[in-house]
Amino acid sequence: MSFKGINSVYFLGIGGIGMSALARWFHHEGYAVAGYDKTPSPLTDELSQEGIEISFEDNLESVSPIYKEDLSKVLIVWTPAIPKTSVLLNFFESNGFEMKKRSEVLGVLTSSHHSIAVAGTHGKTTTSSMIAHLFKSAGKPVAAFLGGITQNYQSNLILNTQKGEPVVVVEADEFDRSFLRLHPNEAVVTSADPDHLDIYGTEDSILEGFREFIGLLGKKGKLYIQTNAAYRLGEKALPMDKTRFYGLRSEGIKAENIQARPGSFQFDYVDGDKEIKGLELFIPGFHNVENALAAIAVCLDHRFTENEIRAGVKSFKGVKRRFEIHVNEGDLVFIDDYAHHPEEIRACLSSVIAMFPGRKLTVVFQPHLYTRTRDFAAGFSESLSLADEVVLLDIYPARELPIEGVSSAMLLEDIGSGSKQVVSKDRLMDYLEQNQPEVLVTLGAGDIDRFVPGIAKWTRSRLNPTEA
């Protein structure tokens, strides 16, 4: 893993979840690393503490000379989120620096090492993180670039490179067709539901993107694909001689004897005659059991022992904001999840209902993107209807401008819950105080995560009023 002649790397948009993982890897490998981002965040704070120089000013004065003067030794990694008017972007472009997108850098890394790429419109972060954790916990060499912060390592980069040439695990992002720049030896496809229609235009187009991703596998490649995803992509798109199917009810790799408990799931891994009974997974959710099936299958093909699998699954703590249980004590439960697609919401809420049967379920959901809200309005309303009480925040626009007639309120009519309303962010805590939810779930990929620490603290104060 080296870039010939390069000794310094500068990141434009270093605070992004994928960009920061690469910055950490280059720093670990001994390169001089620095970067720019628009605003500080917990991630940029952590990078600074790790010794990476970060600026929040878009000007040349903020950049150390080593990243400006000898362009033959500097690599610029940039994200399209950086505006075209950026002073730094224009400086590096006009002066002939080598510039690569994050996906291109991952392409270089995956082309030079045995790599496992995990794709899917949902499930890829947890599955790639679990594969990486199983490798590391078993003491096997690995370098993993993830799209979330793992609870085990508090990082989006997992390394165990002391024992030989590492297997590279990457989260293969379908957004902007980035995953088509990778060179996987093994691929996992966790789901292929329509999403990112603002990029792809049609459902058929995104399915074709996944077919192209699968086509990147070499002659000796392996594909692990969830059964519903396989059905959506079609049998003709799959290299059947090197494809393995998995799912909760798959005819191939499947889970049996699933038991939902308040803080965990127990299940048996079954693949024909191969069984591992009584596995304990402490990141709850039927969807996470399914993610675990893929991770286990990959690792068994890498000759992991049953004990290594059992220990790794049991010790995996999950990823921040993926079915993250903040409070589960007494009569009160608070869970936060990144879910921002109807299928993700359905999977999350179905699991919560199984874990806490008969309990009143309140959901606070912040829709992400005007286009996604418009394109999947019916699906959002249907999946949110699983809750007894639904609170909608305004749409988080991210990169988009408002679309006339598209708002959170458009979801209300078709939500079948007994209580449903739109609440402004500045009134959310007052609403919760007035309604005292029993089992509370916050969902969304916008800035709803900023409320999570306060909600967790408030929920615990209800358990111990004298300590509030």
LINDA-V438105 format. One record per pair of residues at least 4 apart in sequence whose ideal C-beta (glycine too) atoms are under 6 Angstrom apart, sorted by the first residue. I is the first residue (numbers start at 1). J is the second residue. D is the distance in whole Angstrom. If there is no record, write none. Layout:
# LINDA-V438105
i->I j->J d->D
i->I j->J d->D
This chain:
# LINDA-V438105
i->1 j->109 d->6
i->3 j->75 d->6
i->6 j->75 d->5
i->7 j->73 d->5
i->8 j->32 d->4
i->8 j->66 d->5
i->8 j->67 d->6
i->8 j->73 d->6
i->8 j->74 d->5
i->9 j->26 d->5
i->9 j->31 d->5
i->9 j->33 d->5
i->9 j->75 d->5
i->10 j->34 d->6
i->10 j->67 d->4
i->10 j->76 d->5
i->11 j->19 d->5
i->11 j->23 d->5
i->11 j->35 d->3
i->11 j->77 d->5
i->12 j->36 d->6
i->12 j->78 d->4
i->12 j->82 d->5
i->12 j->88 d->6
i->12 j->89 d->6
i->13 j->19 d->5
i->13 j->79 d->4
i->13 j->81 d->5
i->13 j->82 d->5
i->14 j->19 d->5
i->14 j->23 d->5
i->14 j->35 d->3
i->14 j->37 d->5
i->15 j->37 d->4
i->15 j->41 d->5
i->15 j->43 d->5
i->15 j->44 d->5
i->16 j->79 d->6
i->17 j->147 d->5
i->17 j->156 d->6
i->18 j->102 d->5
i->18 j->147 d->6
i->19 j->102 d->6
i->20 j->43 d->5
i->21 j->145 d->5
i->21 j->156 d->4
i->21 j->157 d->5
i->22 j->105 d->6
i->23 j->33 d->5
i->23 j->52 d->6
i->24 j->157 d->4
i->25 j->157 d->6
i->26 j->31 d->4
i->26 j->33 d->5
i->27 j->33 d->4
i->27 j->52 d->6
i->32 j->66 d->6
i->33 j->52 d->5
i->34 j->53 d->4
i->34 j->67 d->6
i->35 j->54 d->6
i->36 j->55 d->5
i->36 j->88 d->6
i->37 j->44 d->6
i->40 j->44 d->5
i->44 j->54 d->5
i->47 j->52 d->4
i->47 j->54 d->6
i->48 j->54 d->5
i->55 j->62 d->4
i->57 j->62 d->4
i->58 j->86 d->6
i->58 j->87 d->5
i->58 j->88 d->6
i->59 j->87 d->6
i->63 j->67 d->5
i->63 j->68 d->6
i->65 j->69 d->5
i->67 j->74 d->6
i->71 j->96 d->6
i->71 j->97 d->5
i->74 j->97 d->6
i->75 j->98 d->5
i->76 j->92 d->5
i->76 j->97 d->5
i->76 j->99 d->4
i->77 j->100 d->6
i->77 j->105 d->6
i->78 j->82 d->6
i->78 j->99 d->6
i->82 j->86 d->5
i->82 j->89 d->5
i->90 j->94 d->6
i->92 j->97 d->4
i->100 j->104 d->4
i->100 j->105 d->5
i->103 j->178 d->4
i->103 j->181 d->4
i->104 j->181 d->6
i->106 j->110 d->6
i->106 j->170 d->6
i->107 j->181 d->4
i->107 j->182 d->6
i->109 j->168 d->6
i->110 j->115 d->4
i->110 j->168 d->6
i->110 j->182 d->5
i->110 j->183 d->5
i->111 j->183 d->4
i->113 j->168 d->5
i->114 j->167 d->5
i->114 j->185 d->5
i->115 j->168 d->4
i->115 j->184 d->5
i->115 j->185 d->6
i->116 j->169 d->5
i->116 j->186 d->5
i->117 j->170 d->5
i->117 j->172 d->4
i->117 j->182 d->5
i->117 j->184 d->4
i->117 j->187 d->5
i->118 j->124 d->5
i->118 j->127 d->5
i->118 j->128 d->4
i->118 j->171 d->6
i->118 j->172 d->6
i->118 j->188 d->4
i->119 j->124 d->6
i->119 j->172 d->4
i->119 j->179 d->5
i->119 j->189 d->5
i->119 j->213 d->6
i->120 j->124 d->4
i->120 j->189 d->6
i->120 j->190 d->3
i->120 j->191 d->4
i->121 j->191 d->5
i->121 j->193 d->5
i->121 j->195 d->5
i->122 j->191 d->5
i->122 j->341 d->6
i->122 j->344 d->5
i->123 j->127 d->5
i->123 j->190 d->3
i->123 j->191 d->6
i->123 j->291 d->5
i->124 j->128 d->6
i->124 j->171 d->5
i->124 j->190 d->6
i->125 j->147 d->5
i->125 j->148 d->4
i->125 j->171 d->6
i->125 j->319 d->6
i->126 j->291 d->5
i->126 j->319 d->6
i->126 j->322 d->5
i->127 j->190 d->5
i->127 j->291 d->4
i->127 j->294 d->5
i->127 j->295 d->6
i->128 j->146 d->6
i->128 j->169 d->6
i->128 j->171 d->5
i->129 j->146 d->5
i->129 j->150 d->5
i->129 j->319 d->5
i->130 j->295 d->4
i->130 j->316 d->5
i->131 j->169 d->5
i->131 j->295 d->5
i->131 j->298 d->6
i->132 j->142 d->6
i->132 j->144 d->3
i->132 j->158 d->4
i->132 j->169 d->5
i->133 j->137 d->6
i->133 j->152 d->6
i->133 j->316 d->5
i->134 j->299 d->5
i->134 j->312 d->4
i->135 j->140 d->5
i->135 j->142 d->4
i->136 j->142 d->6
i->136 j->158 d->6
i->136 j->160 d->5
i->137 j->312 d->4
i->137 j->315 d->6
i->138 j->304 d->6
i->138 j->308 d->4
i->141 j->160 d->6
i->141 j->161 d->6
i->141 j->163 d->5
i->141 j->164 d->5
i->141 j->166 d->4
i->142 j->160 d->5
i->142 j->166 d->5
i->142 j->167 d->5
i->143 j->159 d->6
i->143 j->166 d->4
i->143 j->168 d->5
i->144 j->158 d->4
i->144 j->169 d->4
i->145 j->170 d->5
i->146 j->156 d->5
i->146 j->171 d->5
i->147 j->171 d->4
i->148 j->319 d->4
i->149 j->156 d->6
i->149 j->320 d->4
i->150 j->319 d->6
i->151 j->317 d->4
i->151 j->318 d->5
i->152 j->317 d->5
i->153 j->158 d->6
i->161 j->166 d->5
i->172 j->179 d->4
i->172 j->182 d->6
i->173 j->178 d->5
i->173 j->179 d->6
i->174 j->179 d->6
i->174 j->209 d->6
i->175 j->196 d->6
i->177 j->209 d->6
i->179 j->213 d->5
i->180 j->212 d->6
i->184 j->216 d->6
i->185 j->221 d->6
i->186 j->222 d->5
i->187 j->217 d->6
i->187 j->223 d->5
i->188 j->224 d->5
i->188 j->294 d->5
i->189 j->225 d->4
i->189 j->229 d->5
i->190 j->226 d->5
i->191 j->229 d->5
i->192 j->210 d->5
i->192 j->229 d->4
i->192 j->232 d->5
i->192 j->233 d->6
i->193 j->343 d->5
i->194 j->203 d->4
i->194 j->206 d->6
i->195 j->341 d->6
i->196 j->200 d->6
i->197 j->375 d->5
i->198 j->371 d->4
i->200 j->205 d->4
i->200 j->206 d->4
i->201 j->205 d->5
i->207 j->233 d->6
i->210 j->233 d->6
i->211 j->233 d->6
i->211 j->237 d->4
i->217 j->221 d->3
i->222 j->242 d->5
i->223 j->243 d->5
i->224 j->244 d->5
i->224 j->294 d->5
i->224 j->297 d->6
i->225 j->229 d->5
i->225 j->230 d->5
i->226 j->247 d->5
i->227 j->245 d->5
i->227 j->247 d->4
i->227 j->250 d->5
i->230 j->245 d->6
i->233 j->237 d->5
i->238 j->243 d->5
i->239 j->243 d->6
i->244 j->252 d->6
i->245 j->250 d->5
i->245 j->252 d->4
i->246 j->250 d->5
i->246 j->252 d->6
i->246 j->253 d->4
i->246 j->293 d->5
i->246 j->294 d->6
i->248 j->255 d->5
i->248 j->290 d->6
i->250 j->254 d->5
i->253 j->271 d->5
i->253 j->293 d->5
i->253 j->297 d->5
i->254 j->270 d->5
i->255 j->267 d->4
i->255 j->289 d->5
i->255 j->293 d->6
i->256 j->268 d->5
i->256 j->270 d->5
i->257 j->268 d->5
i->258 j->267 d->5
i->259 j->266 d->4
i->260 j->265 d->6
i->260 j->354 d->4
i->260 j->355 d->5
i->262 j->355 d->6
i->263 j->328 d->6
i->264 j->280 d->6
i->264 j->282 d->5
i->265 j->281 d->5
i->265 j->284 d->5
i->265 j->289 d->5
i->266 j->280 d->6
i->267 j->279 d->6
i->267 j->289 d->5
i->268 j->277 d->5
i->269 j->276 d->4
i->269 j->279 d->6
i->269 j->296 d->5
i->270 j->275 d->5
i->276 j->306 d->6
i->279 j->313 d->5
i->280 j->314 d->5
i->281 j->292 d->6
i->281 j->313 d->6
i->283 j->288 d->5
i->283 j->318 d->4
i->283 j->323 d->6
i->284 j->355 d->6
i->285 j->323 d->5
i->285 j->351 d->4
i->286 j->351 d->5
i->287 j->347 d->4
i->292 j->296 d->6
i->296 j->309 d->6
i->299 j->304 d->4
i->300 j->304 d->6
i->304 j->308 d->4
i->304 j->309 d->5
i->318 j->322 d->6
i->321 j->336 d->6
i->321 j->338 d->4
i->322 j->338 d->6
i->323 j->337 d->5
i->324 j->336 d->5
i->325 j->335 d->5
i->326 j->334 d->5
i->326 j->456 d->4
i->327 j->332 d->6
i->327 j->334 d->4
i->327 j->459 d->5
i->328 j->333 d->5
i->329 j->463 d->6
i->330 j->463 d->5
i->332 j->459 d->6
i->333 j->439 d->4
i->334 j->440 d->5
i->334 j->456 d->6
i->334 j->459 d->5
i->335 j->441 d->5
i->336 j->442 d->5
i->336 j->452 d->5
i->337 j->348 d->5
i->337 j->443 d->5
i->338 j->445 d->6
i->339 j->344 d->4
i->339 j->345 d->5
i->339 j->348 d->5
i->339 j->443 d->5
i->340 j->368 d->4
i->340 j->444 d->6
i->340 j->445 d->4
i->342 j->376 d->5
i->342 j->379 d->3
i->342 j->380 d->5
i->342 j->383 d->5
i->345 j->383 d->4
i->346 j->350 d->6
i->346 j->383 d->4
i->349 j->386 d->4
i->352 j->441 d->6
i->356 j->439 d->5
i->359 j->438 d->6
i->359 j->439 d->5
i->360 j->388 d->5
i->360 j->438 d->5
i->361 j->387 d->5
i->361 j->388 d->5
i->361 j->439 d->5
i->362 j->389 d->4
i->362 j->437 d->4
i->362 j->440 d->5
i->363 j->387 d->4
i->363 j->390 d->5
i->363 j->441 d->5
i->364 j->391 d->5
i->364 j->442 d->5
i->365 j->392 d->6
i->365 j->443 d->5
i->365 j->444 d->6
i->366 j->393 d->4
i->366 j->396 d->5
i->366 j->444 d->3
i->366 j->446 d->5
i->366 j->448 d->4
i->367 j->373 d->4
i->367 j->395 d->5
i->367 j->408 d->6
i->368 j->396 d->5
i->368 j->444 d->6
i->368 j->445 d->4
i->368 j->446 d->5
i->369 j->398 d->6
i->369 j->400 d->6
i->370 j->395 d->6
i->370 j->400 d->5
i->370 j->403 d->4
i->370 j->406 d->5
i->371 j->375 d->6
i->372 j->376 d->6
i->373 j->395 d->6
i->373 j->406 d->6
i->374 j->406 d->5
i->376 j->380 d->6
i->377 j->410 d->6
i->377 j->411 d->6
i->380 j->384 d->6
i->380 j->411 d->5
i->381 j->411 d->5
i->381 j->414 d->4
i->381 j->415 d->5
i->384 j->390 d->5
i->384 j->415 d->5
i->385 j->415 d->5
i->385 j->416 d->4
i->385 j->417 d->6
i->387 j->417 d->5
i->389 j->419 d->4
i->390 j->415 d->5
i->390 j->417 d->5
i->390 j->420 d->4
i->391 j->423 d->5
i->392 j->408 d->4
i->392 j->422 d->5
i->393 j->425 d->6
i->394 j->408 d->6
i->395 j->408 d->6
i->396 j->446 d->3
i->408 j->422 d->5
i->409 j->422 d->5
i->412 j->420 d->6
i->415 j->420 d->5
i->423 j->427 d->5
i->423 j->428 d->6
i->423 j->431 d->5
i->427 j->431 d->6
i->442 j->448 d->6
i->444 j->448 d->4
i->451 j->455 d->5
i->461 j->468 d->4
